């Protein structure tokens, strides 16, 4: 369905057995909302990239999603994102250039371990909570997030590495570790 610019609506039932959404599946389409069924474990690269009408992504709290691949939602207009607790890796540029993205919600019991390069770069998030299992924040993960003013890292954090330029060109006023 890539480049199907007239595609505006996708309905996937909650009880769907869909497990993987492949690369470029809906890129550059005109969808505005997408519900990701709970059995999906992986969203491949560029799946929803350049969906300029996409403003909302819905996951259920018991989602089995584990990986969000590179550029999966880049250059879309999502406003906020809930990262399901089983996600262990957010790949490079997964949410880069999402200029309307102001809120990222990551549960405290998240399995997230790695935030890869440019994962959220050039977005407009205000604050970020880094859950305890994150051990690595890669280079430029939050670069050019000019509205980012608050970073909270879990008190029982496993963080071992914060690579160079991870928070380049932000306006951080508060860091809680």
Buried (B, 14 or more C-beta within 10 A) or exposed (E): EBEEEEBEEBEEEEEBEEEBBEBBBBBBBBBBBBBBBBBBBBBBBBBBBBBEBBBBBEBBEEBBBBBBBBBBBBBBBBBBBBBBBBBBBBBBBBBBBBEEBBBBEBBEEBBBBBBBBBBBBBBBBEBBBBBBBBBBBBBBBBBBBEEBBBBBBBEEBEBEEBBEBBBBBBEBEEEEE
